[in-house]
């Protein structure tokens, strides 16, 4: 019985010319070259660094042109309360008398 099963199994494993063609196996894709991957990564980092420097320079230029409005009053905190301190020149030039109700 054991010999018969080996013969039958052997016949099953033998290729019989049935006319069915099996396509050849496709070649395995080669993994990306490690050196190429390193170059791509370095190039992307260089481009991001250059972009960050350009945007930082533009931001500095725009912020240096902007003048912060100043009314001449300094706000200080004294004893837990906010107090306006007006320098003498600014007080004389900009303070208008309040209208009476």
Secondary structure, DSSP 8 states (H G I E B T S, - for coil): -HHHHHHHHHHHHS----S--------------HHHHHHHHHHHHHHHHHHHHHHHHHHHHHHHH------SEEEEEETTEEEEEE-HHHHHHH-------
